[in-house]
Amino acid sequence: MHGAKPQVRIDTRQSSVMTLDDHRRAANQNVQSVFSEVLANFGREAYASAEPVAADTPLDSQIQQSWTNWYQVEQLGRYRDQEDAALLGQTYAGVMSKAYDEGGYATPKAFLRGLPPEELETVQTIHGLADPIQVNSLSEEGALNLLVPPAAQVDLNRDGITQSGIANGIRFPDSTTSPDVTQAWEEATAGMSWGERAIYELRMKLPVLTANFIVDGEGQITGQREPGDPDWVNPMTDPEYSYVDETKRWINYLDYFKYQIDPDQYAKDRSFFESLQQKLIEHGAP
């Protein structure tokens, strides 16, 4: 029997009602905060922007509740076509509980090796991995991120890439992004669709990608370093890195190519980076 999908009603008659995207943002922030506390209990850093969690509620209960809230929203999103979605969510919740009780967040690879095949398959499905999980091929970060909800995955080695299993992903803000920058971003992207926001996320992380281009003596790009390369660099971890300056660079770029860009797109992009720049300054971000 297929698991019943939860009903989330969006009352469009009132402008103050939360949209599905609002629910998603709130659920993302909640799992980030709860799992940051979980990882902190095992000596690991997680989301720099995480909010404190309720001290009077057992953490194992908060794990279950934050996961339930997040998964209910995502059953209308990334898991909307998933058969037996309710059972899938329940099984993954059990995996996380077991990881918390048995120290899996301290030794994720050893924990994953001990899971039965059906639970490993659940982990694979939750994280949208194309191939079955081969634990021995995982990095510490890739293994750890299989034991937290997708929205709470962390950039453990601070290379600017968030690894889930063997998959490398780019996200902004990520677990290393400071609270002031994160807040400015949330305000500047409020009301955007997921697709619109994803485009700007990629643009904000381009410095990580471009810093790892391999350039020859004539200034020609001949390749790109891969994550894990000993020469890989993440300029966003430099204490002198400035998000305000990055928005200025984007505005300058848009102005330079103004007459080669669709006028509506130019106006939209410039307005966004101007807004983000102002929000960053208001929040005291670098």
C-alpha positions as CSV (number, residue, x, y, z in Angstrom):
1,M,0.0,0.0,0.0
2,H,1.3,3.4,-0.9
3,G,1.9,5.8,2.0
4,A,-0.6,8.6,2.2
5,K,0.9,12.0,1.5
6,P,0.3,14.7,4.0
7,Q,-2.1,17.5,3.2
8,V,-0.6,21.0,3.4
9,R,-3.2,23.7,2.7
10,I,-2.0,27.0,1.3
11,D,-4.7,29.7,1.7
12,T,-4.0,32.0,-1.2
13,R,-6.7,34.4,0.0
14,Q,-4.4,35.8,2.6
15,S,-1.1,37.3,1.7
16,S,0.3,36.6,5.2
17,V,-0.1,32.8,5.0
18,M,3.0,30.7,4.7
19,T,3.7,29.3,1.2
20,L,5.1,25.9,0.6
21,D,8.5,27.5,0.0
22,D,8.1,29.3,3.4
23,H,7.4,25.9,5.1
24,R,10.4,24.5,3.3
25,R,12.7,27.2,4.5
26,A,11.5,26.9,8.1
27,A,11.8,23.1,8.0
28,N,15.4,23.4,6.5
29,Q,16.4,25.8,9.3
30,N,15.0,23.5,12.0
31,V,16.8,20.3,10.8
32,Q,20.0,22.3,10.5
33,S,19.7,23.5,14.1
34,V,18.7,20.2,15.5
35,F,21.4,18.2,13.6
36,S,24.0,20.8,14.4
37,E,23.3,20.0,18.1
38,V,23.5,16.3,17.3
39,L,26.8,16.6,15.6
40,A,28.2,18.9,18.3
41,N,27.4,16.1,20.8
42,F,29.8,14.0,18.8
43,G,32.5,16.7,18.6
44,R,31.7,17.8,15.0
45,E,31.1,21.3,13.6
46,A,27.9,21.8,11.7
47,Y,25.9,24.8,10.7
48,A,27.5,28.1,11.7
49,S,24.0,29.8,11.3
50,A,22.2,27.2,13.5
51,E,19.8,28.5,16.2
52,P,19.9,27.0,19.7
53,V,17.5,24.1,20.3
54,A,15.2,23.6,23.2
55,A,17.1,22.6,26.2
56,D,14.1,21.0,27.9
57,T,13.3,18.5,25.2
58,P,15.4,15.4,24.7
59,L,17.5,15.6,21.6
60,D,16.4,12.2,20.3
61,S,12.8,13.5,20.4
62,Q,13.9,16.6,18.5
63,I,15.6,14.5,15.9
64,Q,12.3,12.7,15.2
65,Q,10.2,15.8,15.2
66,S,12.5,17.9,13.0
67,W,12.7,15.0,10.6
68,T,8.9,14.5,10.5
69,N,8.3,18.2,9.8
70,W,10.9,18.3,7.1
71,Y,9.8,15.1,5.5
72,Q,6.1,16.1,5.4
73,V,7.0,19.2,3.4
74,E,9.4,17.3,1.1
75,Q,6.7,14.7,0.4
76,L,5.2,17.5,-1.6
77,G,8.5,18.2,-3.2
78,R,11.5,15.9,-3.9
79,Y,9.7,12.8,-2.7
80,R,6.3,13.4,-4.3
81,D,6.7,10.5,-6.8
82,Q,8.1,8.1,-4.3
83,E,6.2,4.9,-3.7
84,D,5.6,4.0,-0.1
85,A,6.8,7.4,0.9
86,A,5.5,7.1,4.5
87,L,7.3,3.8,5.0
88,L,10.5,5.3,3.5
89,G,10.4,8.2,5.9
90,Q,9.8,6.0,8.9
91,T,12.6,3.6,8.0
92,Y,15.1,6.5,7.6
93,A,14.0,8.0,10.9
94,G,14.9,4.6,12.5
95,V,18.3,4.7,10.9
96,M,19.0,8.2,12.4
97,S,17.7,7.1,15.8
98,K,20.0,4.1,15.7
99,A,22.9,6.3,14.6
100,Y,22.3,8.6,17.5
101,D,22.0,5.8,20.0
102,E,25.0,3.8,18.7
103,G,27.5,6.6,18.0
104,G,27.1,6.5,14.3
105,Y,27.7,10.2,14.0
106,A,31.1,9.7,15.5
107,T,32.0,6.7,13.2
108,P,29.7,7.0,10.2
109,K,31.5,4.5,8.0
110,A,31.6,1.8,10.6
111,F,27.9,2.4,11.3
112,L,27.0,2.2,7.7
113,R,28.8,-1.0,7.3
114,G,26.6,-2.5,10.0
115,L,23.3,-1.6,8.4
116,P,21.3,-4.3,6.7
117,P,20.9,-4.0,2.9
118,E,17.3,-2.8,3.1
119,E,18.3,0.1,5.4
120,L,21.3,1.0,3.1
121,E,18.8,1.1,0.2
122,T,16.6,3.5,2.2
123,V,19.6,5.8,2.8
124,Q,20.4,5.6,-0.9
125,T,16.8,6.6,-1.8
126,I,16.5,9.4,0.7
127,H,19.6,11.0,-0.6
128,G,18.8,10.4,-4.3
129,L,22.0,8.4,-5.0
130,A,22.1,6.8,-8.4
131,D,24.1,3.7,-7.3
132,P,24.1,1.4,-4.3
133,I,26.3,2.7,-1.5
134,Q,29.8,1.2,-1.4
135,V,30.8,2.2,2.1
136,N,34.6,1.6,1.6
137,S,34.6,4.2,-1.2
138,L,33.2,6.9,1.0
139,S,35.0,9.8,2.6
140,E,34.3,10.7,6.2
141,E,32.2,13.7,5.0
142,G,30.3,11.6,2.4
143,A,29.5,9.0,5.0
144,L,28.4,11.4,7.7
145,N,26.1,13.3,5.4
146,L,24.1,10.1,4.6
147,L,23.0,10.1,8.3
148,V,21.5,13.5,8.3
149,P,18.6,15.0,6.4
150,P,19.7,16.4,3.0
151,A,19.0,20.0,4.1
152,A,21.3,19.5,7.1
153,Q,24.4,18.1,5.3
154,V,27.7,19.7,6.3
155,D,30.9,20.8,4.5
156,L,33.1,18.9,7.0
157,N,36.4,19.7,5.5
158,R,35.5,23.3,4.5
159,D,36.5,22.9,0.9
160,G,33.3,24.6,-0.4
161,I,31.8,21.3,-1.6
162,T,29.2,19.3,0.3
163,Q,29.6,15.6,-0.3
164,S,26.8,13.1,0.1
165,G,27.9,9.6,-0.5
166,I,30.3,10.0,-3.4
167,A,28.3,12.8,-4.9
168,N,29.7,16.4,-4.7
169,G,27.3,19.2,-4.4
170,I,27.4,23.0,-4.2
171,R,25.1,24.9,-1.9
172,F,24.9,28.4,-0.6
173,P,24.6,29.2,2.2
174,D,26.3,26.1,3.4
175,S,27.3,24.9,6.8
176,T,30.3,27.2,7.0
177,T,28.5,30.4,6.0
178,S,28.3,32.9,8.9
179,P,24.9,33.9,10.4
180,D,25.1,37.5,9.2
181,V,25.7,36.4,5.6
182,T,23.0,33.7,5.9
183,Q,20.4,36.2,7.2
184,A,21.2,38.7,4.4
185,W,20.8,35.9,1.9
186,E,17.5,34.7,3.3
187,E,16.1,38.3,3.2
188,A,17.4,39.0,-0.3
189,T,16.0,35.7,-1.7
190,A,12.6,35.9,0.1
191,G,9.8,35.1,-2.3
192,M,12.0,33.5,-4.9
193,S,11.2,30.1,-6.4
194,W,13.6,27.3,-5.8
195,G,14.8,27.5,-9.4
196,E,15.5,31.3,-9.2
197,R,17.4,30.9,-5.9
198,A,19.4,28.0,-7.2
199,I,20.8,30.1,-10.1
200,Y,22.0,32.8,-7.6
201,E,23.4,30.1,-5.3
202,L,25.6,28.8,-8.1
203,R,26.8,32.3,-8.8
204,M,27.8,32.9,-5.2
205,K,29.9,29.8,-5.2
206,L,31.6,30.4,-8.6
207,P,34.7,31.7,-6.8
208,V,35.3,28.2,-5.4
209,L,35.1,26.7,-8.9
210,T,37.1,29.3,-10.7
211,A,39.8,29.3,-8.1
212,N,40.4,25.6,-9.1
213,F,40.8,26.1,-12.8
214,I,44.2,25.0,-14.1
215,V,45.8,27.7,-16.2
216,D,48.8,27.5,-18.4
217,G,51.5,30.1,-18.9
218,E,49.5,31.9,-21.5
219,G,46.5,32.2,-19.3
220,Q,44.5,29.5,-21.0
221,I,42.3,27.2,-18.9
222,T,43.6,23.6,-19.4
223,G,41.6,21.8,-16.8
224,Q,40.2,21.9,-13.3
225,R,41.2,20.4,-10.0
226,E,38.8,18.0,-8.4
227,P,37.7,18.0,-4.8
228,G,40.2,16.1,-2.7
229,D,43.1,17.3,-4.9
230,P,45.9,18.4,-2.5
231,D,46.1,21.7,-4.4
232,W,42.3,22.4,-4.1
233,V,41.6,25.8,-2.6
234,N,38.5,27.4,-1.2
235,P,38.9,31.2,-1.3
236,M,35.7,31.7,0.7
237,T,37.5,30.5,3.9
238,D,40.1,33.3,3.6
239,P,39.5,35.7,6.5
240,E,39.8,38.5,4.0
241,Y,37.1,37.2,1.7
242,S,34.3,39.7,1.2
243,Y,30.8,38.9,0.1
244,V,30.1,42.6,-0.3
245,D,33.0,42.8,-2.8
246,E,31.6,39.7,-4.6
247,T,28.3,41.4,-5.1
248,K,30.2,44.5,-6.4
249,R,32.0,42.2,-8.9
250,W,28.7,40.8,-10.1
251,I,27.2,44.3,-10.6
252,N,30.3,45.4,-12.5
253,Y,30.1,42.3,-14.7
254,L,26.4,43.0,-15.5
255,D,27.1,46.6,-16.3
256,Y,30.1,45.7,-18.6
257,F,27.9,43.2,-20.5
258,K,24.7,45.2,-20.2
259,Y,24.1,45.4,-24.0
260,Q,24.7,41.7,-24.5
261,I,22.2,40.6,-21.8
262,D,18.4,40.6,-22.2
263,P,17.2,43.9,-20.7
264,D,14.7,42.2,-18.3
265,Q,17.3,39.7,-17.1
266,Y,19.9,42.5,-16.7
267,A,17.5,44.5,-14.6
268,K,16.4,41.5,-12.5
269,D,20.0,40.3,-11.8
270,R,21.3,43.8,-11.0
271,S,18.4,44.4,-8.7
272,F,19.1,41.2,-6.9
273,F,22.8,41.8,-6.3
274,E,22.1,45.4,-5.2
275,S,19.6,44.1,-2.7
276,L,21.9,41.4,-1.5
277,Q,24.8,43.9,-1.1
278,Q,22.6,46.2,0.9
279,K,21.4,43.4,3.2
280,L,25.0,42.2,3.7
281,I,26.0,45.8,4.8
282,E,22.9,46.1,7.1
283,H,23.8,42.8,8.9
284,G,27.5,43.8,9.2
285,A,28.7,41.0,6.9
286,P,32.1,41.3,5.3
